[in-house]
Amino acid sequence: MPHTKTLPHIIIYTDGACKGNPGPGGWGAVLRSGGHEKHLHGGAEHTTNNRMEISAVIHALRALKQRSSVELWTDSQYVQKGVTEWLEGWKKRGWKTASKAPVKNADLWQELDVLIPDHKISWHWVRGHNGHPGNELADLLANKGVEEFLP
C-alpha cells in the first residue's frame, strides 16, 4: 500500500467590500492552519463588489505555499456558485454565459480557474454580516482595504 502524504488543512474566509458599486473597493482573507492565522487585504480605486469578492479568493489561494486541503468560506453566492455551478459551462462556451453574453469579470475567473486545481477545495457559503467570526474578520479586512483607496 503506497503511503499518500496528507495535505495540510487550511481554513480560509474571504470577503469583498465596495463603497459605491462601482467605487473604491477592498478584499480581505483570513487563512487558518493549526495554531497559525494569516490576515491579507488589499483593494482597488475603482472596482465592483463582485470583483473584490473574487480577488479575495485569488489572493488567499496565491498565499498558499504548497498543495493543500482547503475549506473555503465566502459570503458571496456569486463566487460560490460561480466556481461550483457556472465555471465549467463558461469555459465550454468560450467565456460566454448561457445567454451568449460575455462573462463578467472573466479575467478574474480565468485567473481563479488556474489556481483551483492546485488544491483540494471545498466551497462553502456563509450568510454575511450574521456574526460568523471568520466572516466578520474577513469583512473587517476588506473594509481596511477599501479605506486605503478612499479620498
Solvent accessible surface area in square Angstrom, and as a share of the most:
residue,aa,sasa,rsa
1,M,232,1.03
2,P,114,0.72
3,H,172,0.77
4,T,110,0.64
5,K,147,0.62
6,T,119,0.69
7,L,46,0.23
8,P,37,0.24
9,H,91,0.41
10,I,19,0.10
11,I,48,0.24
12,I,0,0.00
13,Y,21,0.08
14,T,0,0.00
15,D,4,0.02
16,G,7,0.07
17,A,10,0.08
18,C,27,0.16
19,K,101,0.43
20,G,49,0.47
21,N,104,0.53
22,P,77,0.48
23,G,7,0.07
24,P,27,0.17
25,G,0,0.00
26,G,0,0.00
27,W,22,0.08
28,G,0,0.00
29,A,0,0.00
30,V,0,0.00
31,L,12,0.06
32,R,69,0.25
33,S,37,0.24
34,G,83,0.80
35,G,86,0.82
36,H,150,0.67
37,E,83,0.37
38,K,91,0.38
39,H,86,0.38
40,L,35,0.17
41,H,59,0.26
42,G,13,0.12
43,G,24,0.23
44,A,30,0.23
45,E,126,0.57
46,H,141,0.63
47,T,8,0.05
48,T,44,0.26
49,N,45,0.23
50,N,56,0.29
51,R,66,0.24
52,M,11,0.05
53,E,9,0.04
54,I,0,0.00
55,S,12,0.07
56,A,0,0.00
57,V,0,0.00
58,I,4,0.02
59,H,59,0.26
60,A,0,0.00
61,L,3,0.01
62,R,129,0.47
63,A,26,0.20
64,L,26,0.13
65,K,183,0.78
66,Q,98,0.44
67,R,118,0.43
68,S,2,0.01
69,S,27,0.17
70,V,3,0.02
71,E,43,0.19
72,L,0,0.00
73,W,59,0.21
74,T,0,0.00
75,D,25,0.13
76,S,10,0.06
77,Q,83,0.37
78,Y,45,0.17
79,V,0,0.00
80,Q,39,0.17
81,K,69,0.29
82,G,0,0.00
83,V,19,0.11
84,T,71,0.41
85,E,110,0.49
86,W,93,0.33
87,L,6,0.03
88,E,100,0.45
89,G,18,0.17
90,W,18,0.06
91,K,71,0.30
92,K,171,0.73
93,R,102,0.37
94,G,50,0.48
95,W,51,0.18
96,K,84,0.35
97,T,36,0.21
98,A,79,0.61
99,S,93,0.60
100,K,156,0.66
101,A,44,0.34
102,P,98,0.61
103,V,9,0.05
104,K,160,0.68
105,N,26,0.14
106,A,23,0.18
107,D,79,0.41
108,L,19,0.09
109,W,0,0.00
110,Q,71,0.32
111,E,59,0.26
112,L,0,0.00
113,D,29,0.15
114,V,108,0.62
115,L,27,0.14
116,I,34,0.17
117,P,91,0.57
118,D,75,0.39
119,H,20,0.09
120,K,128,0.54
121,I,31,0.16
122,S,53,0.34
123,W,34,0.12
124,H,57,0.25
125,W,82,0.29
126,V,17,0.10
127,R,142,0.52
128,G,20,0.19
129,H,134,0.60
130,N,100,0.51
131,G,55,0.53
132,H,54,0.24
133,P,99,0.62
134,G,1,0.01
135,N,2,0.01
136,E,63,0.28
137,L,39,0.19
138,A,0,0.00
139,D,22,0.11
140,L,122,0.61
141,L,12,0.06
142,A,0,0.00
143,N,36,0.18
144,K,102,0.43
145,G,0,0.00
146,V,0,0.00
147,E,111,0.50
148,E,106,0.47
149,F,76,0.32
150,L,73,0.36
151,P,171,1.08
